[in-house]
Amino acid sequence: MPVYTVHAPVANGADLAATDKFVFVRDGFHFWAAVAGVIWLAWHRLWLALIGWFVLTLVIDYALAKLGVGRSAIFFVDLVLMVLLGLEAATLQRWTLSRRRWRQIDIVVGDDAEAAERRFFARWTARHRGAVNDQRSVDRGAPPPTRDIPSQSFSKAPPMPQGGIIGLFPEPGGSR
């Protein structure tokens, strides 16, 4: 299933009133970014990435031409750059959002963007109504459980083994 990162503008405080401005960025390979990179970058308003793409492509093509590399090899390098753009398209979107002072507020999994939005907003509204997180959501505030002894709380450190040493050497300074 595709994984989406959810981003919200920091200036609006990322509250329920600004949910229409949340952006879901799908992680993974973007086919249209690889096939039509310039159009894809312009469509998603990634202007610095577009300029960087032009500069990188022109510099690499010019350097390869000056080195006397054949046209077929230059074309192959351009194809590799296109695949690289397809692989890193989501990263460029997230970088642009963070540069515009958006922050990532969650990660959600869904079959498509609509399913991911439904799953995210179901958790989002449950959290903001004062409900306790359900089993599917992640509690990022508590430390992970360290043991399963019912009589002891999880906040205590686990007991040290006999001798106080953990590892391959049972006593300090012992033979190896």
MARMARBA-782524 format. One line per field, with one value per residue: residue in three letters; residue number from 1; x, y, z of N, C-alpha, C, O in turn. Coordinates in steps of 0.2 Angstrom, whole numbers, plus 5000, padded with zeros to 4 digits. Layout:
BEGIN
res: ALA / ... .
n: NUM / ... .
n.east: X / ... .
n.north: Y / ... .
n.up: Z / ... .
ca.east: X / ... .
ca.north: Y / ... .
ca.up: Z / ... .
c.east: X / ... .
c.north: Y / ... .
c.up: Z / ... .
o.east: X / ... .
o.north: Y / ... .
o.up: Z / ... .
END
This chain:
BEGIN
res: MET / PRO / VAL / TYR / THR / VAL / HIS / ALA / PRO / VAL / ALA / ASN / GLY / ALA / ASP / LEU / ALA / ALA / THR / ASP / LYS / PHE / VAL / PHE / VAL / ARG / ASP / GLY / PHE / HIS / PHE / TRP / ALA / ALA / VAL / ALA / GLY / VAL / ILE / TRP / LEU / ALA / TRP / HIS / ARG / LEU / TRP / LEU / ALA / LEU / ILE / GLY / TRP / PHE / VAL / LEU / THR / LEU / VAL / ILE / ASP / TYR / ALA / LEU / ALA / LYS / LEU / GLY / VAL / GLY / ARG / SER / ALA / ILE / PHE / PHE / VAL / ASP / LEU / VAL / LEU / MET / VAL / LEU / LEU / GLY / LEU / GLU / ALA / ALA / THR / LEU / GLN / ARG / TRP / THR / LEU / SER / ARG / ARG / ARG / TRP / ARG / GLN / ILE / ASP / ILE / VAL / VAL / GLY / ASP / ASP / ALA / GLU / ALA / ALA / GLU / ARG / ARG / PHE / PHE / ALA / ARG / TRP / THR / ALA / ARG / HIS / ARG / GLY / ALA / VAL / ASN / ASP / GLN / ARG / SER / VAL / ASP / ARG / GLY / ALA / PRO / PRO / PRO / THR / ARG / ASP / ILE / PRO / SER / GLN / SER / PHE / SER / LYS / ALA / PRO / PRO / MET / PRO / GLN / GLY / GLY / ILE / ILE / GLY / LEU / PHE / PRO / GLU / PRO / GLY / GLY / SER / ARG .
n: 1 / 2 / 3 / 4 / 5 / 6 / 7 / 8 / 9 / 10 / 11 / 12 / 13 / 14 / 15 / 16 / 17 / 18 / 19 / 20 / 21 / 22 / 23 / 24 / 25 / 26 / 27 / 28 / 29 / 30 / 31 / 32 / 33 / 34 / 35 / 36 / 37 / 38 / 39 / 40 / 41 / 42 / 43 / 44 / 45 / 46 / 47 / 48 / 49 / 50 / 51 / 52 / 53 / 54 / 55 / 56 / 57 / 58 / 59 / 60 / 61 / 62 / 63 / 64 / 65 / 66 / 67 / 68 / 69 / 70 / 71 / 72 / 73 / 74 / 75 / 76 / 77 / 78 / 79 / 80 / 81 / 82 / 83 / 84 / 85 / 86 / 87 / 88 / 89 / 90 / 91 / 92 / 93 / 94 / 95 / 96 / 97 / 98 / 99 / 100 / 101 / 102 / 103 / 104 / 105 / 106 / 107 / 108 / 109 / 110 / 111 / 112 / 113 / 114 / 115 / 116 / 117 / 118 / 119 / 120 / 121 / 122 / 123 / 124 / 125 / 126 / 127 / 128 / 129 / 130 / 131 / 132 / 133 / 134 / 135 / 136 / 137 / 138 / 139 / 140 / 141 / 142 / 143 / 144 / 145 / 146 / 147 / 148 / 149 / 150 / 151 / 152 / 153 / 154 / 155 / 156 / 157 / 158 / 159 / 160 / 161 / 162 / 163 / 164 / 165 / 166 / 167 / 168 / 169 / 170 / 171 / 172 / 173 / 174 / 175 / 176 .
n.east: 5004 / 5002 / 5011 / 5008 / 5013 / 5008 / 5006 / 5005 / 5002 / 5012 / 5010 / 4996 / 4993 / 4989 / 4976 / 4959 / 4952 / 4960 / 4961 / 4957 / 4968 / 4978 / 4991 / 4994 / 5007 / 5012 / 5023 / 5036 / 5039 / 5036 / 5028 / 5025 / 5033 / 5045 / 5043 / 5039 / 5046 / 5049 / 5037 / 5029 / 5036 / 5034 / 5019 / 5017 / 5022 / 5036 / 5047 / 5061 / 5067 / 5064 / 5072 / 5084 / 5084 / 5085 / 5097 / 5106 / 5104 / 5108 / 5122 / 5127 / 5125 / 5132 / 5145 / 5147 / 5147 / 5158 / 5168 / 5168 / 5159 / 5148 / 5131 / 5122 / 5126 / 5125 / 5111 / 5107 / 5112 / 5104 / 5091 / 5094 / 5094 / 5081 / 5074 / 5079 / 5074 / 5060 / 5061 / 5064 / 5055 / 5044 / 5052 / 5057 / 5045 / 5042 / 5053 / 5051 / 5039 / 5043 / 5052 / 5044 / 5039 / 5030 / 5024 / 5027 / 5014 / 5009 / 5010 / 5002 / 4994 / 4987 / 4976 / 4974 / 4975 / 4963 / 4958 / 4968 / 4967 / 4954 / 4957 / 4967 / 4959 / 4950 / 4957 / 4962 / 4951 / 4946 / 4957 / 4956 / 4944 / 4945 / 4946 / 4954 / 4968 / 4966 / 4969 / 4976 / 4982 / 4997 / 5005 / 5015 / 5020 / 5022 / 5035 / 5042 / 5036 / 5046 / 5046 / 5036 / 5030 / 5017 / 5016 / 5024 / 5028 / 5030 / 5039 / 5049 / 5067 / 5073 / 5078 / 5095 / 5106 / 5113 / 5128 / 5129 / 5134 / 5131 / 5132 / 5145 / 5156 / 5156 / 5161 / 5170 / 5185 / 5188 / 5194 / 5195 .
n.north: 4994 / 5011 / 5024 / 5039 / 5056 / 5068 / 5085 / 5102 / 5119 / 5130 / 5142 / 5143 / 5136 / 5122 / 5117 / 5111 / 5120 / 5123 / 5112 / 5110 / 5114 / 5105 / 5095 / 5080 / 5069 / 5057 / 5044 / 5036 / 5030 / 5041 / 5041 / 5050 / 5061 / 5056 / 5053 / 5065 / 5076 / 5091 / 5096 / 5090 / 5095 / 5109 / 5109 / 5105 / 5116 / 5117 / 5127 / 5130 / 5117 / 5114 / 5124 / 5119 / 5106 / 5110 / 5116 / 5106 / 5096 / 5103 / 5106 / 5093 / 5087 / 5096 / 5094 / 5081 / 5081 / 5089 / 5081 / 5072 / 5062 / 5050 / 5053 / 5043 / 5039 / 5050 / 5052 / 5040 / 5044 / 5054 / 5048 / 5040 / 5051 / 5055 / 5044 / 5045 / 5057 / 5053 / 5044 / 5053 / 5062 / 5064 / 5067 / 5080 / 5087 / 5087 / 5093 / 5106 / 5110 / 5110 / 5121 / 5131 / 5133 / 5123 / 5109 / 5092 / 5083 / 5070 / 5052 / 5042 / 5027 / 5021 / 5015 / 5023 / 5041 / 5046 / 5037 / 5037 / 5050 / 5049 / 5039 / 5047 / 5058 / 5052 / 5048 / 5060 / 5068 / 5060 / 5062 / 5075 / 5077 / 5073 / 5060 / 5044 / 5037 / 5025 / 5008 / 5007 / 5019 / 5028 / 5030 / 5043 / 5049 / 5042 / 5031 / 5016 / 5000 / 4990 / 4978 / 4964 / 4962 / 4961 / 4966 / 4977 / 4994 / 5001 / 5011 / 5009 / 5005 / 4990 / 4975 / 4973 / 4960 / 4946 / 4950 / 4962 / 4965 / 4966 / 4956 / 4948 / 4946 / 4940 / 4946 / 4961 / 4964 / 4951 / 4935 / 4934 .
n.up: 5000 / 4997 / 5005 / 5013 / 5017 / 5028 / 5027 / 5035 / 5035 / 5045 / 5050 / 5051 / 5062 / 5061 / 5065 / 5066 / 5058 / 5048 / 5040 / 5026 / 5020 / 5021 / 5015 / 5006 / 5002 / 4992 / 4994 / 4985 / 4968 / 4955 / 4941 / 4931 / 4934 / 4930 / 4916 / 4911 / 4916 / 4917 / 4915 / 4925 / 4937 / 4935 / 4936 / 4949 / 4955 / 4959 / 4959 / 4962 / 4961 / 4948 / 4941 / 4946 / 4940 / 4926 / 4926 / 4931 / 4921 / 4909 / 4912 / 4914 / 4902 / 4893 / 4899 / 4896 / 4882 / 4879 / 4883 / 4873 / 4872 / 4865 / 4857 / 4860 / 4873 / 4880 / 4879 / 4887 / 4899 / 4902 / 4903 / 4914 / 4923 / 4922 / 4928 / 4941 / 4945 / 4945 / 4956 / 4966 / 4967 / 4977 / 4988 / 4984 / 4984 / 4997 / 5002 / 4997 / 5003 / 5016 / 5015 / 5013 / 5025 / 5030 / 5040 / 5044 / 5049 / 5051 / 5046 / 5035 / 5029 / 5014 / 5001 / 4990 / 4987 / 4992 / 5001 / 5010 / 5015 / 5021 / 5031 / 5039 / 5043 / 5051 / 5062 / 5066 / 5069 / 5080 / 5089 / 5092 / 5098 / 5110 / 5112 / 5116 / 5109 / 5096 / 5092 / 5080 / 5078 / 5082 / 5098 / 5102 / 5113 / 5125 / 5132 / 5125 / 5130 / 5142 / 5147 / 5152 / 5165 / 5175 / 5188 / 5189 / 5185 / 5168 / 5168 / 5176 / 5176 / 5169 / 5179 / 5184 / 5178 / 5187 / 5195 / 5188 / 5175 / 5158 / 5143 / 5134 / 5143 / 5159 / 5171 / 5176 / 5169 / 5167 / 5159 / 5141 .
ca.east: 5000 / 5006 / 5012 / 5008 / 5015 / 5003 / 5009 / 5001 / 5005 / 5014 / 5007 / 4989 / 4993 / 4987 / 4970 / 4954 / 4950 / 4964 / 4961 / 4957 / 4975 / 4983 / 4994 / 4996 / 5012 / 5013 / 5030 / 5037 / 5040 / 5031 / 5029 / 5024 / 5039 / 5050 / 5042 / 5038 / 5049 / 5049 / 5030 / 5027 / 5039 / 5030 / 5013 / 5017 / 5025 / 5042 / 5051 / 5068 / 5068 / 5064 / 5078 / 5090 / 5084 / 5087 / 5104 / 5109 / 5104 / 5112 / 5129 / 5130 / 5125 / 5138 / 5151 / 5148 / 5148 / 5165 / 5172 / 5168 / 5155 / 5143 / 5125 / 5118 / 5128 / 5122 / 5104 / 5107 / 5113 / 5097 / 5086 / 5095 / 5092 / 5074 / 5072 / 5081 / 5069 / 5054 / 5062 / 5065 / 5049 / 5041 / 5057 / 5057 / 5039 / 5042 / 5058 / 5048 / 5034 / 5047 / 5055 / 5038 / 5037 / 5025 / 5027 / 5024 / 5011 / 5008 / 5011 / 4996 / 4994 / 4980 / 4976 / 4975 / 4975 / 4956 / 4958 / 4973 / 4963 / 4949 / 4960 / 4970 / 4955 / 4946 / 4961 / 4963 / 4945 / 4946 / 4962 / 4954 / 4938 / 4947 / 4946 / 4960 / 4970 / 4964 / 4975 / 4979 / 4986 / 5004 / 5006 / 5022 / 5021 / 5025 / 5040 / 5040 / 5036 / 5052 / 5045 / 5029 / 5029 / 5011 / 5016 / 5029 / 5026 / 5034 / 5043 / 5055 / 5072 / 5073 / 5083 / 5101 / 5107 / 5118 / 5135 / 5129 / 5137 / 5127 / 5136 / 5149 / 5161 / 5152 / 5164 / 5174 / 5192 / 5188 / 5197 / 5191 .
ca.north: 5000 / 5018 / 5028 / 5047 / 5060 / 5074 / 5092 / 5107 / 5126 / 5131 / 5149 / 5142 / 5132 / 5116 / 5115 / 5109 / 5125 / 5123 / 5105 / 5110 / 5116 / 5099 / 5092 / 5073 / 5068 / 5050 / 5042 / 5031 / 5032 / 5045 / 5039 / 5056 / 5065 / 5053 / 5054 / 5072 / 5080 / 5098 / 5098 / 5088 / 5100 / 5115 / 5108 / 5105 / 5122 / 5116 / 5131 / 5129 / 5110 / 5115 / 5127 / 5114 / 5101 / 5113 / 5117 / 5100 / 5092 / 5106 / 5105 / 5086 / 5086 / 5100 / 5091 / 5075 / 5083 / 5092 / 5075 / 5068 / 5056 / 5050 / 5055 / 5038 / 5038 / 5056 / 5050 / 5035 / 5047 / 5058 / 5043 / 5039 / 5057 / 5055 / 5039 / 5048 / 5062 / 5050 / 5041 / 5058 / 5067 / 5065 / 5071 / 5087 / 5090 / 5088 / 5099 / 5112 / 5111 / 5112 / 5127 / 5136 / 5133 / 5118 / 5104 / 5086 / 5081 / 5063 / 5048 / 5038 / 5022 / 5020 / 5012 / 5029 / 5047 / 5047 / 5032 / 5040 / 5056 / 5046 / 5036 / 5052 / 5063 / 5048 / 5048 / 5067 / 5070 / 5056 / 5065 / 5082 / 5076 / 5071 / 5052 / 5040 / 5035 / 5018 / 5003 / 5009 / 5025 / 5028 / 5035 / 5045 / 5052 / 5037 / 5027 / 5009 / 4995 / 4987 / 4971 / 4962 / 4960 / 4964 / 4970 / 4983 / 4999 / 5001 / 5017 / 5007 / 5001 / 4983 / 4973 / 4971 / 4953 / 4945 / 4953 / 4969 / 4965 / 4963 / 4955 / 4942 / 4945 / 4940 / 4950 / 4966 / 4962 / 4944 / 4933 / 4934 .
ca.up: 5000 / 4997 / 5011 / 5012 / 5022 / 5029 / 5029 / 5037 / 5036 / 5052 / 5051 / 5053 / 5068 / 5060 / 5068 / 5062 / 5054 / 5042 / 5037 / 5019 / 5017 / 5022 / 5009 / 5006 / 4997 / 4991 / 4994 / 4980 / 4962 / 4952 / 4934 / 4927 / 4935 / 4926 / 4909 / 4909 / 4922 / 4917 / 4916 / 4932 / 4942 / 4935 / 4938 / 4956 / 4957 / 4962 / 4955 / 4963 / 4959 / 4941 / 4939 / 4947 / 4935 / 4920 / 4927 / 4931 / 4915 / 4905 / 4914 / 4913 / 4894 / 4891 / 4901 / 4892 / 4875 / 4879 / 4884 / 4867 / 4873 / 4860 / 4858 / 4863 / 4880 / 4883 / 4880 / 4892 / 4906 / 4903 / 4905 / 4921 / 4927 / 4923 / 4933 / 4947 / 4946 / 4947 / 4962 / 4971 / 4966 / 4983 / 4992 / 4981 / 4986 / 5005 / 5003 / 4995 / 5008 / 5022 / 5014 / 5013 / 5032 / 5032 / 5044 / 5043 / 5055 / 5051 / 5041 / 5034 / 5023 / 5011 / 4994 / 4986 / 4991 / 4996 / 5007 / 5015 / 5018 / 5026 / 5037 / 5043 / 5046 / 5056 / 5068 / 5067 / 5073 / 5086 / 5094 / 5094 / 5102 / 5117 / 5113 / 5117 / 5102 / 5095 / 5091 / 5074 / 5079 / 5086 / 5103 / 5102 / 5119 / 5130 / 5131 / 5123 / 5135 / 5142 / 5149 / 5153 / 5171 / 5177 / 5195 / 5189 / 5179 / 5163 / 5168 / 5180 / 5172 / 5170 / 5184 / 5181 / 5179 / 5193 / 5193 / 5185 / 5168 / 5152 / 5137 / 5134 / 5148 / 5165 / 5176 / 5174 / 5169 / 5166 / 5153 / 5135 .
c.east: 5004 / 5006 / 5012 / 5010 / 5010 / 5007 / 5004 / 5005 / 5006 / 5010 / 4999 / 4988 / 4990 / 4981 / 4965 / 4951 / 4954 / 4965 / 4961 / 4963 / 4980 / 4985 / 4996 / 5001 / 5013 / 5021 / 5030 / 5039 / 5035 / 5032 / 5029 / 5030 / 5045 / 5049 / 5042 / 5040 / 5048 / 5041 / 5027 / 5030 / 5035 / 5023 / 5012 / 5021 / 5031 / 5047 / 5059 / 5071 / 5068 / 5070 / 5084 / 5090 / 5087 / 5095 / 5108 / 5110 / 5108 / 5120 / 5131 / 5130 / 5131 / 5144 / 5153 / 5150 / 5155 / 5170 / 5172 / 5163 / 5149 / 5136 / 5121 / 5120 / 5125 / 5114 / 5103 / 5107 / 5107 / 5092 / 5087 / 5093 / 5085 / 5071 / 5074 / 5076 / 5062 / 5055 / 5062 / 5060 / 5046 / 5045 / 5057 / 5051 / 5039 / 5047 / 5055 / 5043 / 5038 / 5050 / 5050 / 5035 / 5030 / 5028 / 5024 / 5021 / 5009 / 5010 / 5005 / 4997 / 4987 / 4981 / 4977 / 4974 / 4968 / 4956 / 4963 / 4970 / 4958 / 4952 / 4963 / 4965 / 4950 / 4951 / 4962 / 4957 / 4944 / 4951 / 4959 / 4947 / 4939 / 4947 / 4953 / 4962 / 4968 / 4970 / 4979 / 4983 / 4992 / 5004 / 5013 / 5024 / 5024 / 5031 / 5038 / 5040 / 5043 / 5051 / 5038 / 5027 / 5023 / 5012 / 5020 / 5027 / 5031 / 5040 / 5050 / 5060 / 5072 / 5079 / 5089 / 5102 / 5112 / 5125 / 5135 / 5132 / 5132 / 5132 / 5140 / 5154 / 5157 / 5155 / 5169 / 5182 / 5193 / 5192 / 5192 / 5192 .
c.north: 5006 / 5021 / 5036 / 5050 / 5066 / 5080 / 5097 / 5114 / 5127 / 5138 / 5148 / 5138 / 5125 / 5113 / 5113 / 5114 / 5126 / 5116 / 5105 / 5112 / 5110 / 5097 / 5085 / 5071 / 5060 / 5048 / 5036 / 5034 / 5035 / 5045 / 5046 / 5061 / 5062 / 5054 / 5061 / 5077 / 5087 / 5100 / 5096 / 5093 / 5107 / 5115 / 5108 / 5111 / 5122 / 5120 / 5130 / 5122 / 5110 / 5118 / 5123 / 5109 / 5104 / 5113 / 5111 / 5096 / 5096 / 5105 / 5098 / 5085 / 5090 / 5097 / 5085 / 5076 / 5085 / 5086 / 5071 / 5062 / 5056 / 5052 / 5049 / 5037 / 5044 / 5055 / 5045 / 5039 / 5052 / 5054 / 5041 / 5045 / 5057 / 5050 / 5042 / 5053 / 5059 / 5047 / 5047 / 5063 / 5069 / 5069 / 5078 / 5090 / 5091 / 5093 / 5105 / 5114 / 5114 / 5119 / 5133 / 5136 / 5129 / 5113 / 5098 / 5084 / 5074 / 5059 / 5043 / 5033 / 5021 / 5018 / 5017 / 5035 / 5048 / 5043 / 5034 / 5046 / 5054 / 5044 / 5042 / 5056 / 5059 / 5049 / 5055 / 5070 / 5066 / 5059 / 5071 / 5082 / 5074 / 5063 / 5050 / 5037 / 5027 / 5014 / 5005 / 5015 / 5024 / 5033 / 5037 / 5049 / 5048 / 5033 / 5020 / 5005 / 4991 / 4980 / 4970 / 4959 / 4964 / 4968 / 4976 / 4987 / 4998 / 5006 / 5015 / 5004 / 4994 / 4981 / 4971 / 4963 / 4952 / 4947 / 4960 / 4970 / 4962 / 4962 / 4948 / 4941 / 4946 / 4944 / 4955 / 4963 / 4955 / 4942 / 4933 / 4928 .
c.up: 5000 / 5003 / 5009 / 5018 / 5022 / 5031 / 5030 / 5037 / 5043 / 5054 / 5054 / 5059 / 5067 / 5064 / 5064 / 5057 / 5047 / 5038 / 5029 / 5016 / 5018 / 5015 / 5010 / 5001 / 4998 / 4990 / 4989 / 4973 / 4958 / 4944 / 4930 / 4928 / 4931 / 4919 / 4907 / 4915 / 4923 / 4918 / 4923 / 4937 / 4941 / 4937 / 4946 / 4959 / 4961 / 4958 / 4956 / 4960 / 4951 / 4938 / 4941 / 4942 / 4929 / 4921 / 4927 / 4925 / 4910 / 4906 / 4913 / 4905 / 4891 / 4892 / 4897 / 4885 / 4874 / 4880 / 4878 / 4868 / 4868 / 4862 / 4862 / 4871 / 4883 / 4884 / 4886 / 4899 / 4907 / 4905 / 4912 / 4926 / 4928 / 4928 / 4940 / 4949 / 4948 / 4954 / 4968 / 4971 / 4973 / 4988 / 4990 / 4984 / 4993 / 5006 / 5002 / 5000 / 5014 / 5021 / 5014 / 5020 / 5034 / 5036 / 5043 / 5049 / 5056 / 5045 / 5041 / 5028 / 5021 / 5004 / 4989 / 4990 / 4995 / 5002 / 5012 / 5019 / 5023 / 5032 / 5042 / 5046 / 5051 / 5062 / 5070 / 5072 / 5080 / 5091 / 5096 / 5097 / 5109 / 5118 / 5113 / 5110 / 5102 / 5093 / 5085 / 5074 / 5083 / 5092 / 5104 / 5108 / 5125 / 5128 / 5129 / 5129 / 5135 / 5144 / 5151 / 5160 / 5174 / 5184 / 5195 / 5183 / 5174 / 5163 / 5172 / 5175 / 5174 / 5175 / 5180 / 5183 / 5185 / 5191 / 5190 / 5178 / 5163 / 5146 / 5138 / 5139 / 5155 / 5171 / 5173 / 5174 / 5168 / 5160 / 5147 / 5132 .
o.east: 5010 / 5001 / 5015 / 5009 / 5008 / 5010 / 4999 / 5011 / 5002 / 5008 / 4997 / 4982 / 4990 / 4981 / 4966 / 4948 / 4951 / 4970 / 4963 / 4964 / 4986 / 4981 / 4999 / 4999 / 5015 / 5024 / 5026 / 5040 / 5029 / 5037 / 5034 / 5032 / 5049 / 5054 / 5045 / 5036 / 5046 / 5040 / 5023 / 5026 / 5034 / 5020 / 5007 / 5022 / 5032 / 5051 / 5062 / 5076 / 5073 / 5073 / 5089 / 5095 / 5090 / 5098 / 5113 / 5115 / 5112 / 5124 / 5137 / 5135 / 5134 / 5149 / 5158 / 5154 / 5159 / 5175 / 5176 / 5164 / 5147 / 5134 / 5116 / 5115 / 5123 / 5111 / 5098 / 5104 / 5104 / 5088 / 5083 / 5090 / 5082 / 5066 / 5070 / 5074 / 5059 / 5050 / 5059 / 5060 / 5045 / 5043 / 5058 / 5051 / 5038 / 5046 / 5056 / 5043 / 5036 / 5051 / 5052 / 5030 / 5026 / 5034 / 5018 / 5024 / 5007 / 5012 / 5003 / 5000 / 4982 / 4986 / 4980 / 4973 / 4968 / 4953 / 4961 / 4971 / 4958 / 4949 / 4963 / 4966 / 4948 / 4948 / 4962 / 4958 / 4942 / 4949 / 4960 / 4945 / 4935 / 4948 / 4958 / 4957 / 4969 / 4976 / 4985 / 4988 / 4993 / 5003 / 5018 / 5030 / 5028 / 5031 / 5033 / 5044 / 5046 / 5056 / 5034 / 5023 / 5023 / 5008 / 5020 / 5024 / 5037 / 5045 / 5055 / 5058 / 5070 / 5084 / 5089 / 5100 / 5115 / 5127 / 5140 / 5132 / 5130 / 5136 / 5138 / 5156 / 5155 / 5151 / 5173 / 5184 / 5199 / 5193 / 5186 / 5189 .
o.north: 5006 / 5020 / 5038 / 5048 / 5068 / 5080 / 5097 / 5113 / 5127 / 5138 / 5152 / 5137 / 5121 / 5108 / 5113 / 5112 / 5128 / 5116 / 5101 / 5111 / 5111 / 5096 / 5083 / 5072 / 5057 / 5051 / 5032 / 5040 / 5033 / 5047 / 5046 / 5065 / 5066 / 5055 / 5063 / 5080 / 5090 / 5104 / 5100 / 5095 / 5110 / 5119 / 5111 / 5111 / 5125 / 5117 / 5130 / 5121 / 5107 / 5116 / 5122 / 5107 / 5100 / 5111 / 5110 / 5093 / 5093 / 5104 / 5097 / 5082 / 5087 / 5096 / 5083 / 5072 / 5084 / 5087 / 5066 / 5057 / 5061 / 5052 / 5051 / 5036 / 5044 / 5057 / 5046 / 5037 / 5052 / 5056 / 5041 / 5044 / 5059 / 5051 / 5041 / 5053 / 5061 / 5046 / 5045 / 5068 / 5075 / 5073 / 5082 / 5096 / 5097 / 5097 / 5110 / 5120 / 5118 / 5123 / 5138 / 5139 / 5131 / 5112 / 5098 / 5084 / 5072 / 5062 / 5040 / 5035 / 5021 / 5018 / 5017 / 5035 / 5051 / 5045 / 5034 / 5047 / 5056 / 5045 / 5041 / 5057 / 5062 / 5050 / 5056 / 5073 / 5069 / 5060 / 5073 / 5087 / 5073 / 5061 / 5053 / 5035 / 5023 / 5017 / 5003 / 5015 / 5020 / 5039 / 5033 / 5050 / 5050 / 5032 / 5018 / 5006 / 4990 / 4976 / 4975 / 4954 / 4970 / 4974 / 4980 / 4985 / 4996 / 5006 / 5018 / 5001 / 4992 / 4984 / 4968 / 4961 / 4957 / 4946 / 4963 / 4976 / 4956 / 4966 / 4944 / 4935 / 4951 / 4946 / 4953 / 4960 / 4952 / 4946 / 4932 / 4927 .
o.up: 5003 / 5007 / 5004 / 5024 / 5017 / 5036 / 5027 / 5039 / 5047 / 5060 / 5058 / 5061 / 5072 / 5066 / 5057 / 5052 / 5042 / 5034 / 5026 / 5010 / 5016 / 5011 / 5015 / 4995 / 5003 / 4986 / 4987 / 4973 / 4959 / 4942 / 4926 / 4924 / 4929 / 4915 / 4902 / 4918 / 4928 / 4922 / 4926 / 4942 / 4946 / 4940 / 4948 / 4965 / 4966 / 4955 / 4951 / 4958 / 4948 / 4933 / 4936 / 4940 / 4925 / 4916 / 4923 / 4923 / 4906 / 4902 / 4910 / 4903 / 4887 / 4888 / 4895 / 4882 / 4869 / 4877 / 4878 / 4864 / 4866 / 4868 / 4866 / 4875 / 4889 / 4890 / 4890 / 4903 / 4913 / 4909 / 4916 / 4931 / 4933 / 4931 / 4944 / 4955 / 4953 / 4957 / 4973 / 4974 / 4974 / 4992 / 4994 / 4986 / 4996 / 5011 / 5006 / 5002 / 5018 / 5026 / 5016 / 5022 / 5038 / 5036 / 5041 / 5055 / 5062 / 5040 / 5046 / 5023 / 5024 / 5001 / 4984 / 4996 / 5001 / 5007 / 5018 / 5025 / 5029 / 5038 / 5048 / 5052 / 5056 / 5068 / 5076 / 5077 / 5085 / 5097 / 5102 / 5100 / 5113 / 5123 / 5111 / 5107 / 5107 / 5093 / 5085 / 5070 / 5087 / 5090 / 5106 / 5109 / 5129 / 5122 / 5131 / 5134 / 5130 / 5143 / 5151 / 5160 / 5175 / 5184 / 5199 / 5178 / 5175 / 5160 / 5171 / 5170 / 5179 / 5176 / 5175 / 5188 / 5187 / 5185 / 5190 / 5176 / 5164 / 5145 / 5141 / 5141 / 5157 / 5175 / 5168 / 5179 / 5169 / 5155 / 5148 / 5126 .
END
